[in-house]
Structures are given as C-alpha cells and as structure tokens.
Amino acid sequence: MTSVNDTRMRDVLPIPDVTPVGLTTYDAKDPDTKYPPIVPLRPPAGAPNVLVVLLDDVGFGASSAFGGQPQRIRDIKADFQGQVSELLAKVSNQGRLDEAVSVEDKEILLQALKSWGALDSNYAYKANLISARFRGYAKGPGGGLGAAPVAGEPIELSDILKSQLWRYLQNFAVLEFQTTMFQPVGGMDMIGKAFAREVGDLIRYNAKVTRIAQDDGGVTVTYVDTNTPAVPQQAKADWCICTIPLSILSQIQIDVGARMKAARIPGDRSSSSNPKTRW
C-alpha cells in the first residue's frame, strides 16, 4: 500500500528523483550536511503486479537466429572458420588457384587450411574429435569407463551466415580485447598448497614409486619411503592417476597396454601387455 503522505509525481516514468534542497557538501560526515529522509517507494493502491525480466550481458543473442536456440560463441567461431576452410580447400584442390599460387605453395596452403580449420584427412569439416578440440564437445572427456568424449555437431554454415554473427567474431582479435588471464595470489603453486592443506595427512611424502601393477581387481603401487628405503610398501585402489613424467616413468616397472607401453618408452619390452589399463 502507498503511504497517505506519498506526493510523488507518477504521471512520468521513471519517477523523477527528489531535488535536494539546501547545501550539498562533498563529505557526508560534514555537520552541515542535511538530506531529506529516505521514504520507501511503494506502488499506489490498486496498482497491478508487473513482472520485469531484465537480460544483462546476453552477448550477441538474436531470437530469430538458429531457431531461437542459444549458441556458444566458440561454436560459432570454430564452425565458421572450419567450413570456410573446407570451401577454400575445395577450391584449391580443383585447381582454381593455379594462377595465384605455385604447386608447392598450394600443398602448404592445404596443410594450413587443414590445421586452421580443424579439417579431417579429406579436408572436410565434420563432427569428430578433430573439430571438437576447437569448438568443444557434446560430452567432454573424463575418467572411468565412460571417459570417451563425444564430438558436438557443427552448426550449418548457412545458419551462421544468416545469423550475422560473423560480424562480431573479429571483436576477439582486436588489440584492446585481450583474453583475461587469472593467477592465484602468490603464484600457481598456491593451488597445490591449497590442496595439500585440505587433504592433510592423506598425502604421503618422500614416497619413491618402484612399480605400478594392475589386474582386473584394480591397481597396486609399490613404493619405498626414502628415509627407510629397505622396507617396501604398497597402496591399492580401483584406479590410479599417474602424473610421473615419462622420462622417469620409463625407469619404473609398470603393467600397461601396448599403446601406453609404446608411449612410455618406444621399444620397451619389460612390461606385460594388459588392454584394460586402469590409469
């Protein structure tokens, strides 16, 4: 309900601000500072309920584009770049650029378009893991049995052209529009220190890994305490996340599949082959 003393003019919206009367000081703590009391603004009696939906920072949205479905700017940029690259690659392969570039430059141009546009071996921009590395995934890579990523379906070039969003893609390339980069106060090491603080005594320090074994039941890591190296110890788990650099991992006895073994150290034959890699 509105107050009986509410004399605000409501013929114009928004309601005009109250004009201050008297001395206006620069310091609110000045003893000569005087302002009229703040009176809560309430709707008049009988006023209807009005719902205001305010959209802030909605980017380059347009309800008429893409059937009204919102799209990520990364998808638009990657799909536009990829499909334009595919068109250029087709023109190059058809010999339409023979007068503009040499045969050698044509081959280099095709490789550049393939890389720049995330094209496949046939110089086509399709839904696959090549394009997904740039535009994003429908289901991102993760861990466990369902870890395999799923590529997202590219937006048709015709839809991108009709949306007019290509006009704004250059905004991210101008000098004044620098990519924001954040760093923890004190450096990136503060992230690791924060983890250490939270997990506490779950971390085992001075542990030198000597073997990583796996079977259908899980993973067993054998290690020694560098202070008492004569006493080997073991830790068992369902899965193992290994961040040991390959230069060091190649010196440790491990049980992995053929692909991991080849990546660990080419030509190594010391590890048994196990296709069910759990780490």
GUNU-599547 format. One line per field, with one value per residue: x, y, z of N, C-alpha, C, O in turn; residue number from 1. Coordinates in pm, whole numbers, plus 50000, padded with zeros to 5 digits. Each point is the difference from the previous one (the first is absolute). Example, Ala and Ser with C-alpha at 12.3 -4.5 7.8 and 13.67 -1.06 7.14 Angstrom:
GUNU-599547
n_xx <- 51319,49861 .
n_yy <- 49431,50107 .
n_zz <- 50780,49862 .
ca_xx <- 49911,50082 .
ca_yy <- 50119,50119 .
ca_zz <- 50000,50006 .
c_xx <- 50090,49923 .
c_yy <- 50120,50109 .
c_zz <- 50000,50073 .
o_xx <- 50104,50051 .
o_yy <- 49998,50111 .
o_zz <- 50066,50017 .
pos <- 1,2 .
END
This chain:
GUNU-599547
n_xx <- 50084,49848,50204,49925,50183,49897,50188,50066,50168,49776,50021,50151,50015,50109,49950,49877,50203,50041,49856,50211,49943,50043,50064,50121,49965,50200,49936,50011,50226,49985,50128,50150,50122,49923,49936,49925,49829,50123,49931,49940,50140,49824,49972,49958,49884,50008,50175,50005,49920,50184,49943,50154,49968,50123,50000,50103,50055,49847,50135,50082,49928,49938,49845,50085,50145,50076,49881,50145,50093,49974,50107,50101,50054,50010,49804,49909,50085,49949,49802,49985,50084,49876,49818,50053,50039,49814,49889,50077,49929,49793,49973,50049,49847,49866,50151,49853,50115,49903,49800,49865,49935,50180,50121,50194,50000,50006,50196,50144,49970,50070,50221,50063,49966,50160,50192,50044,50010,50215,50161,49817,49994,49789,50133,49980,49838,50135,49812,50148,50113,49963,49818,49981,50159,49876,49903,50152,49995,49967,50189,49978,50193,49994,49872,50171,49840,49921,50190,49917,50179,49877,50042,50104,49783,50139,50089,49782,50121,49885,50019,50181,49996,49885,50138,50113,49950,49938,49788,49896,49971,49926,49783,49944,49930,49801,50106,49844,49986,50078,50131,49785,50142,49920,50024,50035,49846,50149,49829,50103,50199,49945,50035,50202,50074,49917,50094,50193,49967,49950,50159,50101,49905,49845,50065,50034,50058,50107,49826,50129,49917,49902,49805,49989,49896,50001,49810,49952,50182,50150,49997,50177,49958,50149,49991,50128,50009,49949,49810,49818,50187,50083,49908,50026,49952,49823,49989,49830,49996,49819,50034,50072,50016,50021,50108,49992,50150,49928,50047,49820,49835,50108,49995,49800,50043,49983,49809,50119,49842,49897,49776,49881,49946,49829,49798,49932,49955,50044,49834,49864,50168,50051,49909,49904,49966,49967,49886,50017,50038,50139,50119 .
n_yy <- 49881,50103,50090,49995,49906,49809,50123,49790,50114,49990,50223,50025,49905,49946,49864,50182,50034,49887,50162,49942,49955,50184,50025,50074,49851,50092,50129,49785,49994,50061,50110,50069,49818,50084,49815,50032,50036,49839,50079,49871,49894,50136,49780,50104,50140,49785,50060,50051,49791,50094,49871,50034,49991,49951,50097,49848,50180,50109,50172,49812,50042,49795,50144,50182,50065,49915,50122,50170,49875,49981,50191,49799,50159,49894,49975,50172,50056,49878,50042,50179,50003,49897,50105,50154,49932,49952,50175,50088,49891,50052,50190,49988,49909,50172,50035,49994,49841,49871,50094,49884,49791,50027,49901,50101,50179,49927,49922,50156,50074,49860,50004,50159,49963,49877,50108,50120,49866,49960,50046,49925,49783,50006,50038,49835,50144,49874,49878,50148,49807,49943,49923,49777,49918,49986,49827,49835,49964,49825,49896,50143,50077,49774,49994,49862,49885,50143,49878,49807,50097,50175,49893,50200,50027,49934,50197,49965,49908,49831,49809,49876,49874,49808,49846,49950,49787,49932,50077,49823,49885,50149,49974,49797,50103,50082,50164,50131,49887,50119,49846,49971,50138,49794,50148,49781,50063,50123,50055,49952,50093,50208,49993,50016,50210,50101,49957,50100,50207,50012,49979,50201,49924,50130,50202,49890,50081,50137,50075,49834,50128,49823,50047,49953,49945,49869,50049,49782,49930,50001,50167,49912,50129,49946,49982,50170,49910,50197,50025,49926,50083,50003,50200,49802,50168,49958,50048,49978,49936,50130,50190,50009,50140,49949,50061,49778,50146,50085,50218,50093,50112,50152,50150,50070,49879,49964,50034,49970,50157,49870,50024,49894,49788,49974,50004,49804,49812,50174,49869,50151,49908,50205,50134,49959,49828,50222,49839,49843,50127,49942,50005 .
n_zz <- 50000,49867,49985,50213,50098,49943,50026,50051,49905,49981,50008,50164,49797,50187,50171,49948,49905,50190,49945,49950,50210,49879,50216,49821,50163,50053,50167,49933,49980,49785,50146,49848,50050,49806,50110,49790,50138,50097,49802,50173,49859,50017,49964,49806,50128,50067,50128,49779,50003,50089,49826,50162,49779,50180,49799,50130,49876,49879,50053,49906,50207,49933,50076,49897,50158,49806,49855,49972,49839,50221,49946,49988,50149,50198,50107,50114,50200,50184,50098,50131,50208,50156,50080,50155,50212,50119,50089,50193,50184,50068,50120,50220,50135,50046,50162,50170,50109,49844,49962,50136,49946,50133,49838,49949,49861,49787,49920,49923,49788,49839,49954,49851,49780,49903,49951,49816,49818,50058,49847,49891,50054,50082,50176,50152,49942,50130,49980,50077,50011,49784,49894,50033,49863,49813,49893,50003,50222,49861,49932,50169,49913,49994,50184,50039,50108,50155,50007,49920,49907,50070,49807,50015,50048,49836,50063,49971,49833,49909,50116,49948,49813,50006,50086,49811,50048,49795,50011,50097,49810,49850,50051,49921,49813,50065,49891,49903,49806,50171,49904,50053,50102,50035,50166,50028,50152,49885,49862,49803,50049,49939,49776,49898,49983,49818,49799,49943,49924,49780,49843,50003,50191,49900,50075,49807,50199,49857,49879,50074,49834,50101,50102,49779,50192,49817,50112,49976,50110,49833,50151,49891,50179,49842,50224,49937,50204,49906,50115,49886,49911,50206,50047,49894,49860,50133,49779,50147,49783,50042,50116,49787,50177,49782,50188,50025,50075,49802,50016,50098,49894,49874,50165,49920,50182,49779,50115,49813,49957,49847,50007,50157,49952,49856,50101,50091,49884,49870,49921,50101,50112,50080,49841,50199,49857,50015,49893,50161,49821,50167,49812 .
ca_xx <- 49916,50075,49981,49908,50082,50078,49959,50084,49932,50001,49955,50116,50087,50006,49966,50115,50069,49970,50104,50045,49981,50098,50141,50049,50141,50077,50026,49876,50021,50001,49885,49902,49933,49861,49926,49864,49993,49972,49864,49984,49913,49902,49901,49873,49893,49936,50095,50015,50132,50073,50123,50101,50107,50116,50110,50124,50117,49956,50085,49949,49880,49894,49897,49966,50108,50014,49873,49983,50085,50126,50120,50125,50079,50109,49945,49982,50131,50066,49925,50017,50139,50018,49928,50064,50124,49963,49972,50127,50073,49938,50042,50141,50012,49944,50090,49955,50099,50127,50061,50031,50103,50075,49963,50055,49923,49866,50006,50016,49873,49905,50035,49966,49855,49965,50031,49927,49858,49970,49943,50044,50095,49939,49983,49860,49971,49893,49990,50097,50083,50089,49929,49957,50108,49990,49865,49947,49943,49865,50030,50143,50077,50002,50064,49913,49967,49935,50087,50019,49926,49907,50011,49877,49959,50022,49888,50009,50054,49890,49939,50093,49996,49873,49994,50082,50095,50138,50043,50056,50110,50125,50013,50091,50134,50053,50105,49947,49920,50094,49945,50025,50078,50004,50103,49983,50094,50114,50046,49921,50029,49903,49894,50048,50009,49864,49961,50074,49942,49867,50001,50076,50090,49977,50115,50118,50120,50123,49965,50059,49928,50089,49925,49855,49943,49855,49929,49856,49951,50042,50139,50086,50121,50104,50087,50083,50026,50142,50071,50022,49979,50009,49869,49901,49861,49907,49871,49909,49882,49930,50060,50121,50031,50146,50055,50146,50051,50037,50144,50017,49913,50065,50094,49921,49931,49856,49918,49910,49971,50104,50007,50063,50139,50072,50012,50089,50137,49997,50086,50013,49938,50006,49869,49903,49895,49868,49916,49913,50081,49923,50060 .
ca_yy <- 50119,50124,50083,50112,50119,49985,50102,49991,50010,49869,50013,49975,49891,49972,50110,50091,50007,50114,50101,50038,50139,50049,49983,49867,49994,49894,49899,49965,50016,50143,50031,50083,49918,49969,49945,49961,49859,49901,49947,49881,50019,49893,50024,50054,49903,49950,49985,49859,49939,50004,49922,50054,49907,50078,49920,50077,49938,49879,49975,50033,49920,50046,49897,49949,49915,49862,49953,50048,49926,50070,49934,50050,50074,49911,49914,50081,50034,49880,49945,50093,49986,49868,49982,50086,49930,49890,50057,50040,49878,49946,50084,49972,49867,50001,50071,50136,50095,49975,50125,50084,49939,49892,49866,49981,50081,49942,49892,50060,50065,49896,49957,50109,50000,49880,50029,50119,49975,49871,49913,49861,49960,50032,50145,50028,50040,49912,49973,49901,50048,50106,50127,50017,50062,50144,50050,49943,49867,49975,49939,50018,49885,49988,49881,49884,49919,50084,50118,50041,50122,49995,50124,50076,50013,50139,50080,50016,50128,50085,50057,50099,50117,50069,50058,50122,49998,50009,50140,50029,49909,50075,50073,49931,50006,50135,50014,50041,49892,49897,49890,50014,49892,50013,49922,50013,50087,49923,49909,49880,49901,50014,49901,49876,50017,49998,49859,49935,50046,49942,49854,49970,49884,49901,50005,49929,50065,49920,49867,49972,49890,49903,49916,50019,49877,50005,49882,50025,50048,50136,50039,49993,50080,49968,50115,49997,50128,50030,50001,49858,49936,49853,49943,50035,50011,49994,50068,49941,50079,49957,50071,50074,50117,50007,50123,49987,50030,49879,49974,49925,49883,49897,49928,49928,49882,50024,49909,50081,49950,50021,50141,50074,49956,50064,50143,50015,49991,49921,49883,49935,49867,49950,49999,49908,50068,49988,50097,50071,50094,50066,50127 .
ca_zz <- 50000,49999,50118,49979,49982,49878,49903,49882,49871,49935,49861,49915,50046,50144,50089,50013,50129,50085,49992,50134,50038,50095,49974,49963,50038,49940,50103,50070,50145,50033,50088,49929,49900,50033,49888,50042,50041,49896,50014,49915,49884,49992,49895,50050,50022,49880,49888,49961,50013,49874,50002,49909,49971,49956,49948,50007,49939,49930,49885,49868,49984,49911,50008,49867,49948,50047,50054,50136,50092,50028,49952,50057,49902,49958,49895,49881,49944,49948,49887,49888,49955,49942,49874,49901,49963,49912,49867,49940,49965,49879,49888,49974,49940,49866,49911,49974,50050,49930,49957,50116,50084,49936,50043,50135,50093,50009,50097,50132,50031,50039,50135,50090,50013,50078,50140,50044,50002,50064,49898,50008,49895,49871,49999,50030,50138,50043,50144,50042,50110,49950,50015,50139,50076,49984,50026,50123,49988,50050,50130,50015,50049,50145,50052,50018,49884,49900,49987,49861,49964,49887,49924,49977,49861,49954,49951,49855,49957,49960,50120,50054,49912,50018,50134,50000,50112,49949,50009,50131,50033,50000,50126,50089,49944,50007,50100,50129,50057,50041,50077,50143,50061,50145,50069,50146,50070,50047,49896,49977,50104,50108,49980,50060,50145,50053,50002,50110,50127,50019,50013,50121,50010,49895,49910,50050,49948,49994,49949,49870,49936,49937,49907,49990,49947,49989,49955,49992,50129,50031,49982,50118,49985,50096,50021,50120,50065,49976,50129,50034,49869,50004,50032,49898,50042,49888,50007,49903,49968,49879,49887,50033,49918,50001,49942,49995,49866,49925,50013,50126,49993,49918,50084,50101,49951,49998,49921,49920,49868,49899,49961,50109,50008,49890,50031,50116,49950,49877,49994,50130,50004,50136,50065,49942,49927,50062,49930,50091,50075,50103,50039 .
c_xx <- 50087,49968,49907,50078,50085,49947,50081,49915,50014,49950,50111,50082,50133,49969,50122,50061,49958,50115,50045,49986,50106,50142,50034,50149,50068,50026,49872,50012,50004,49878,49894,49923,49860,49931,49859,49998,49966,49864,49985,49899,49909,49901,49872,49896,49935,50092,50015,50142,50066,50131,50095,50111,50115,50111,50125,50113,49963,50083,49933,49873,49901,49897,49967,50104,49997,49872,49976,50085,50131,50120,50122,50082,50117,49952,49988,50134,50066,49928,50012,50139,50022,49934,50052,50130,49971,49971,50128,50082,49944,50042,50146,50018,49947,50084,49962,50100,50134,50070,50046,50114,50070,49952,50049,49919,49858,49997,50012,49869,49897,50028,49963,49849,49953,50021,49913,49851,49959,49931,50052,50092,49947,49973,49853,49986,49878,49996,50094,50086,50101,49934,49961,50109,49994,49863,49943,49930,49852,50009,50151,50071,50005,50074,49901,49967,49933,50079,50010,49918,49909,50005,49865,49972,50018,49870,50019,50050,49889,49935,50089,49996,49872,49990,50074,50103,50145,50052,50074,50119,50132,50021,50106,50145,50061,50094,49944,49923,50092,49929,50038,50075,50010,50111,49978,50104,50113,50051,49916,50025,49898,49884,50039,50008,49861,49947,50067,49941,49867,50004,50088,50087,49969,50115,50118,50124,50118,49974,50055,49932,50098,49927,49853,49944,49848,49946,49852,49944,50040,50148,50073,50129,50097,50095,50083,50010,50149,50080,50031,49979,50003,49866,49898,49858,49911,49873,49912,49878,49934,50065,50122,50016,50150,50046,50152,50047,50049,50148,50030,49918,50064,50099,49931,49930,49850,49932,49898,49975,50107,50014,50069,50148,50083,50021,50099,50146,49999,50097,50014,49925,49992,49864,49907,49889,49866,49908,49908,50082,49913,50063,50052 .
c_yy <- 50124,50083,50116,50129,49994,50098,49994,50008,49867,50008,49968,49887,50008,50123,50089,49996,50124,50099,50040,50149,50039,49970,49855,49997,49884,49885,49973,50015,50147,50031,50086,49922,49964,49952,49964,49852,49909,49938,49879,50027,49879,50030,50057,49890,49960,49981,49851,49950,49996,49923,50057,49897,50079,49906,50087,49921,49868,49973,50040,49920,50065,49889,49939,49902,49862,49947,50042,49929,50075,49918,50060,50069,49917,49907,50076,50026,49879,49946,50090,49986,49867,49985,50093,49936,49886,50051,50040,49879,49938,50079,49972,49867,49998,50079,50143,50106,49987,50128,50086,49943,49891,49866,49974,50077,49945,49887,50053,50066,49897,49951,50108,50006,49882,50024,50113,49973,49870,49905,49858,49968,50028,50150,50039,50036,49923,49991,49887,50061,50105,50136,50026,50064,50152,50053,49951,49867,50000,49933,50001,49874,49999,49875,49886,49930,50082,50125,50054,50125,49977,50136,50067,50015,50146,50066,50023,50141,50097,50068,50108,50128,50081,50067,50132,50001,50011,50143,50029,49912,50074,50075,49939,50006,50140,50012,50032,49889,49884,49892,50014,49878,50027,49912,50016,50094,49915,49901,49874,49892,50005,49902,49867,50008,49998,49858,49929,50039,49930,49849,49954,49877,49889,49998,49929,50061,49903,49858,49984,49877,49909,49909,50039,49877,50012,49866,50034,50057,50141,50021,49992,50076,49961,50118,49979,50142,50029,50008,49859,49917,49848,49934,50043,50001,50000,50080,49946,50088,49943,50060,50076,50116,50024,50127,49996,50030,49873,49968,49921,49873,49887,49916,49916,49881,50022,49896,50083,49933,50039,50148,50083,49964,50066,50149,50023,49997,49911,49883,49928,49868,49945,49986,49904,50078,49973,50104,50080,50095,50078,50130,50072 .
c_zz <- 50000,50124,49967,49976,49873,49895,49872,49872,49928,49856,49902,50063,49927,50083,50018,50140,50077,49994,50139,50023,50101,49956,49965,50028,49930,50097,50076,50150,50043,50086,49932,49895,50046,49873,50048,50036,49882,50027,49909,49887,49988,49887,50059,50016,49868,49881,49965,50026,49863,50016,49894,49986,49939,49957,49998,49939,49932,49876,49871,49971,49904,49994,49865,49946,50064,50064,50143,50103,50024,49956,50069,49892,49951,49888,49869,49932,49936,49877,49877,49940,49930,49864,49890,49953,49906,49859,49929,49958,49873,49877,49964,49930,49857,49901,49971,50046,49929,49959,50118,50084,49920,50051,50142,50104,50018,50103,50142,50045,50046,50142,50102,50024,50085,50148,50053,50015,50067,49903,50015,49883,49860,49985,50018,50147,50047,50153,50035,50109,49956,50019,50145,50086,49994,50042,50131,49971,50041,50136,50014,50048,50152,50043,50015,49871,49891,49971,49859,49968,49881,49930,49983,49851,49955,49953,49850,49964,49961,50119,50060,49915,50021,50137,50012,50114,49953,50008,50130,50036,50007,50130,50090,49951,50009,50120,50138,50071,50037,50082,50146,50052,50151,50056,50150,50058,50058,49897,49991,50104,50113,49985,50063,50151,50064,50005,50119,50134,50027,50024,50116,49990,49900,49900,50066,49933,50001,49952,49858,49940,49929,49902,50003,49932,49996,49953,49996,50129,50034,49974,50133,49972,50113,50011,50126,50056,49985,50129,50047,49873,50002,50023,49893,50057,49877,50030,49890,49980,49875,49876,50049,49903,50012,49930,49995,49858,49931,50014,50126,49996,49920,50080,50107,49935,50009,49913,49924,49866,49900,49963,50107,50010,49890,50026,50113,49957,49876,50005,50132,50001,50142,50066,49930,49933,50066,49937,50093,50089,50097,50046,49879 .
o_xx <- 50106,49892,49998,49946,50082,49891,50002,49888,50112,49970,49974,50026,50002,50011,50108,49930,49964,50115,49918,50021,50022,50027,49957,50077,49934,50041,49943,49900,50009,49889,49885,49911,49980,50002,49979,50082,49929,49978,50023,49895,50047,49974,49969,50014,49971,49955,50004,50094,49940,50079,49965,50061,49987,50045,50001,50020,50058,49969,49934,49984,49990,50031,49947,49973,49963,50005,49922,49990,50065,49998,50001,50007,50043,50074,50038,50013,50051,50065,50012,50016,50067,50059,49996,50034,50076,50041,50016,50066,50075,50029,50035,50080,50043,49963,50054,49986,50100,50123,50083,50077,49944,49924,49927,49968,49941,49906,49938,49962,49925,49907,49956,49955,49906,49919,49944,49936,49881,49897,50107,50041,50078,49926,49951,50071,49888,50086,49968,49981,50058,50060,49993,49968,50056,49991,49905,49974,49957,49914,50071,49938,50006,50090,49879,50062,50010,49943,50043,49881,50021,49982,49897,50092,49941,49908,50111,49963,50010,49965,49951,50001,50004,49930,49977,50065,50087,50121,50079,50062,50090,50112,50068,50091,50118,49988,50050,49975,49999,49910,50116,49962,50041,50032,49975,50113,49974,50102,49919,49916,49985,49936,49922,49968,49984,49934,49935,49992,49970,49927,49988,50080,50061,50016,50031,50021,49997,50072,49960,50011,50086,50062,49946,50026,49939,50067,49963,49890,49945,50060,49946,50071,49968,50043,49972,50000,50083,50123,50097,49902,49962,49988,49947,49967,50047,49955,50045,49953,50059,50010,50016,49999,50050,49968,50065,49947,50054,50037,50098,50044,49974,50042,50065,49952,49948,50063,49902,50064,50091,50112,50084,50084,50114,50102,50071,50079,49978,50116,50070,49889,49973,49987,50008,49970,49962,50017,49955,50015,49899,49968,50055 .
o_yy <- 50002,49990,50049,50096,50088,49981,50097,49950,49951,49898,49976,50000,50029,50113,49950,49982,50103,49963,50044,50081,49929,49976,49907,50069,49910,49892,50090,50009,50029,49960,50001,50054,49947,50068,49971,49923,50039,49938,50012,50060,49887,50117,49974,49890,50085,49964,49916,50079,49954,50030,50006,49963,50055,49916,50106,49883,49896,49908,50104,49948,50122,49887,49889,49930,49985,49921,49937,50031,50040,49877,50119,49953,50016,49975,49950,49984,50008,49959,49951,49994,49995,49944,49964,50006,49976,49938,49974,50003,49950,49943,49994,49989,49916,50015,50061,50117,50056,50007,50089,50075,49944,49992,49941,49948,50013,49992,49949,49992,50026,49978,49968,50020,50011,49958,49988,50051,49966,49940,49978,50091,50008,50041,50092,49947,50028,50054,49883,50115,50069,50091,50116,50065,50068,50103,50058,49965,50081,50022,49932,49913,50106,49953,50020,50026,49966,50108,50113,50004,49909,50104,49933,49993,50090,49934,50025,50098,50119,50117,50102,50110,50123,50101,50077,50102,50036,50022,50094,50019,49958,50044,50070,49954,50018,49928,49952,50009,49896,50030,50020,49887,50108,49895,50111,50008,49908,49933,49971,49912,49903,49964,49939,49904,49951,49962,49925,49916,49967,49949,49886,49986,49894,49903,50024,49985,49897,49907,50072,49890,50046,49941,50038,49976,50066,49924,50117,50056,50058,49930,50037,49970,50010,50056,49911,50098,49918,49991,49977,49927,49937,49878,50110,49921,50020,50009,49988,50066,49917,49935,50026,49981,50034,50023,50103,49941,49909,49883,49925,49896,49883,49895,49933,50010,50026,49942,50047,49900,50077,50048,50084,50085,50039,50058,50101,50086,49880,50014,49898,49992,49882,49931,49980,50113,49885,50119,50108,49977,50059,50050,50110 .
o_zz <- 50062,50056,49887,49944,49976,49946,49924,49995,49980,49939,49882,50120,49880,49953,50032,50099,49941,50024,50081,49910,50098,49882,50069,49933,49947,49958,50061,50071,50119,49965,50045,49934,50110,49898,50118,49948,49908,50105,49880,50022,49988,49972,50116,49946,49916,49892,50090,50010,49903,50089,49882,50100,49890,50078,49938,50034,50030,49924,49992,49890,49994,49962,49994,49903,50116,50094,50071,50119,49904,50008,50033,49886,49886,49904,49894,49879,49888,49904,49888,49878,49898,49908,49883,49881,49905,49901,49880,49896,49916,49895,49882,49908,49920,49884,49908,49967,50045,50001,49982,50059,49906,50096,50081,50106,50107,50080,50093,50116,50095,50079,50111,50113,50078,50083,50109,50091,50000,50032,50058,49927,49905,49911,49935,50086,49958,50069,49978,50039,50084,50058,50043,50100,50086,50067,50052,49885,50081,50087,49925,50060,50063,49930,49987,49897,49882,49985,49981,50032,49920,50063,49986,49918,50060,49952,49954,50064,50027,49994,50049,50055,50005,50014,50093,50023,50079,49998,50007,50105,50075,50028,50074,50069,49973,50099,50101,50120,49932,50078,50034,49973,50042,49944,50047,49953,50078,50023,50088,50019,50075,50099,50072,50069,50111,50097,50073,50091,50115,50084,50045,49907,50006,49924,50117,49880,50067,50038,49909,50055,49924,49912,50104,49882,50084,49930,50010,50000,50093,49919,50104,49905,50118,49899,50079,49925,50039,49997,50073,49992,49902,49987,50007,50088,49888,50114,49885,50093,49930,49896,50119,49878,50108,49884,49986,49906,50065,49998,50005,50049,50028,49954,50080,49888,50109,49911,50058,49967,50032,49982,49968,50027,50024,49963,50003,50038,50012,50039,50007,49946,50020,50101,49879,50040,50019,50025,49961,50120,49960,50108,50012 .
pos <- 1,2,3,4,5,6,7,8,9,10,11,12,13,14,15,16,17,18,19,20,21,22,23,24,25,26,27,28,29,30,31,32,33,34,35,36,37,38,39,40,41,42,43,44,45,46,47,48,49,50,51,52,53,54,55,56,57,58,59,60,61,62,63,64,65,66,67,68,69,70,71,72,73,74,75,76,77,78,79,80,81,82,83,84,85,86,87,88,89,90,91,92,93,94,95,96,97,98,99,100,101,102,103,104,105,106,107,108,109,110,111,112,113,114,115,116,117,118,119,120,121,122,123,124,125,126,127,128,129,130,131,132,133,134,135,136,137,138,139,140,141,142,143,144,145,146,147,148,149,150,151,152,153,154,155,156,157,158,159,160,161,162,163,164,165,166,167,168,169,170,171,172,173,174,175,176,177,178,179,180,181,182,183,184,185,186,187,188,189,190,191,192,193,194,195,196,197,198,199,200,201,202,203,204,205,206,207,208,209,210,211,212,213,214,215,216,217,218,219,220,221,222,223,224,225,226,227,228,229,230,231,232,233,234,235,236,237,238,239,240,241,242,243,244,245,246,247,248,249,250,251,252,253,254,255,256,257,258,259,260,261,262,263,264,265,266,267,268,269,270,271,272,273,274,275,276,277,278,279 .
END
